[in-house]
Structures are given as C-alpha cells and as structure tokens.
C-alpha cells in the first residue's frame, strides 16, 4: 500500500485558506468603517474558516447534524467567492 502524499493535502489547505482570505478581504473593503460590523465579520470569518476543518476532524465524534451544518457552512463560501471573483473580472 502506497503512503498518502502530503503535497495534495497541503495544497488543498493553502487553496482553501487563500480563497477564504480573498473573500473576507474583499468583504472587509466593501464594508463601511463601522467597528461593530467589522468585529462581527471577523468573528464570522473565523467560524467559516474553522467549520470545514471541524467537520472533517470531528466527524466521528460530533453529532451528524452538527457535522453536516459545519460542512454546509464551510463550503457555502464558494458562492460568495465566485460572485466576488466575477465582479473583479
């Protein structure tokens, strides 16, 4: 049995984190400079970035409904990413 290569895993994590950075950086730029809104966006960013990793790492221990919710929250940013990317092009 061939061992699992680390390169694809590291590449996937870097792409996911880079896309999340792009989305939240663009949202930060679009927001008016209101402290409460920016704090909420930063908190939301932490939850969204951590969600898919929590779903993957805790999938065997956590309830199925929680894992499914984390998966949906963590992957739904793709729609926002594509919308912002199309807007920039």
C-alpha positions in Angstrom: 0.0 0.0 0.0 1.4 3.3 -1.0 1.6 6.1 1.6 -0.5 9.2 1.3 1.4 12.1 -0.1 1.4 15.3 1.9 1.6 17.6 -1.1 -2.1 17.3 -2.2 -3.3 17.9 1.4 -1.1 20.9 1.9 -2.1 22.3 -1.5 -5.8 21.9 -0.7 -5.4 23.6 2.7 -3.5 26.5 1.1 -6.1 27.0 -1.6 -9.0 26.9 0.9 -7.3 29.4 3.2 -6.3 31.6 0.3 -9.8 31.7 -1.1 -11.2 32.5 2.4 -8.6 35.3 2.7 -9.7 36.7 -0.6 -13.4 36.6 0.2 -13.1 38.2 3.6 -10.6 40.8 2.5 -13.0 41.9 -0.3 -15.9 41.9 2.2 -13.8 44.0 4.6 -13.1 46.5 1.8 -16.8 46.8 0.9 -17.9 47.4 4.5 -18.4 50.9 5.9 -15.8 51.6 8.6 -18.2 50.6 11.5 -16.4 48.8 14.3 -19.3 46.5 15.3 -19.8 45.3 11.7 -16.1 44.6 11.3 -15.9 42.7 14.5 -18.9 40.6 13.5 -17.3 40.0 10.1 -14.0 38.9 11.8 -15.9 36.5 14.1 -17.9 35.2 11.2 -14.7 34.6 9.2 -13.2 32.6 12.0 -16.3 30.4 12.2 -16.4 29.9 8.4 -12.7 29.1 8.1 -12.8 26.7 11.0 -16.1 25.0 10.0 -14.9 22.6 7.3 -11.9 21.5 9.4 -14.1 20.9 12.5 -16.4 18.9 10.3 -13.6 16.8 8.9 -11.6 16.3 12.1 -14.6 15.8 14.4 -16.8 13.8 12.0 -16.6 10.6 14.0 -17.1 12.2 17.4 -19.6 15.0 16.7 -23.3 14.5 16.0 -24.2 14.0 12.3 -26.4 17.2 12.3 -23.6 19.3 13.6 -21.0 17.9 11.2 -23.4 18.4 8.3 -24.0 22.0 9.3 -20.3 22.7 9.6 -19.8 21.2 6.1 -22.5 23.3 4.6 -21.3 26.5 6.3 -17.7 25.8 5.4 -18.4 25.1 1.7 -21.0 27.7 1.0 -18.4 30.4 0.8 -17.7 29.2 -2.7 -20.8 31.1 -4.0 -19.5 34.3 -2.4 -16.0 33.7 -3.7 -17.3 33.2 -7.3 -19.5 36.3 -7.1 -16.6 38.4 -5.9 -14.3 36.9 -8.5 -16.8 37.6 -11.3 -17.2 41.2 -10.0 -13.4 41.8 -10.1 -13.1 40.4 -13.7 
